[in-house]
Amino acid sequence: MATNDSTQTMPIEVCILTKDHDIKGTVHVSKLTKANRELTELLNDRERRFLAVTNAEIMGKNSSNAPRRYDFLEIHMDAIVIIHPATQVLFKETSKAQEDIARFRELRNKLSQTKPF
């Protein structure tokens, strides 16, 4: 990537999955990269050890707590399992969907602790 100058980069909203967290936020990618290759080039940059994310929202995978929000954070590149543009998400989760997911996870945890018949 040439420089970190805002004229050379553009923001992309992304969803990042790690082993323990789901993260939504914004990363800045090069405008000079071919379309649909921006994230790939960003992740394959051997000089980069951390990915800068702004306007980040972090949700623990097994947590029913509200997401934590950060203006800025850095994620170690080795921790990233999946990253994709948020615009590729087929549906947006509403707060009701978040509550349903939390209830489902709680029920699944309770069921996994019970003994079979």
Secondary structure as UniProt FT lines:
FT   TURN            6..8
FT   STRAND          9..18
FT   STRAND          21..30
FT   TURN            31..32
FT   TURN            35..36
FT   HELIX           38..43
FT   TURN            46..47
FT   STRAND          50..60
FT   TURN            61..62
FT   STRAND          68..76
FT   HELIX           77..79
FT   STRAND          80..85
FT   HELIX           86..88
FT   HELIX           95..113
//
